């Protein structure tokens, strides 16, 4: 599923995020991903993970 979205060049990002927890949100129609101090949501598990990759790259304020 993830490989179809063009993730081949982001393999090093995937190795960095092995601790990501993805789960279905009960009272919403999507999925959420938690990693360190970040929470992201998406319509699919792949979208939630893609948003987490972007959030994890940001530096903490």
Rosetta blueprint (number, residue, H / E / L):
1 X L
2 X L
3 X H
4 X H
5 X H
6 X L
7 X L
8 X H
9 X H
10 X H
11 X H
12 X H
13 X H
14 X H
15 X H
16 X H
17 X L
18 X L
19 X L
20 X L
21 X E
22 X E
23 X E
24 X E
25 X L
26 X L
27 X L
28 X L
29 X L
30 X L
31 X E
32 X E
33 X E
34 X E
35 X E
36 X L
37 X L
38 X E
39 X E
40 X E
41 X E
42 X E
43 X L
44 X L
45 X H
46 X H
47 X H
48 X H
49 X H
50 X H
51 X H
52 X H
53 X H
54 X H
55 X H
56 X H
57 X H
58 X L
59 X L
60 X L
61 X L
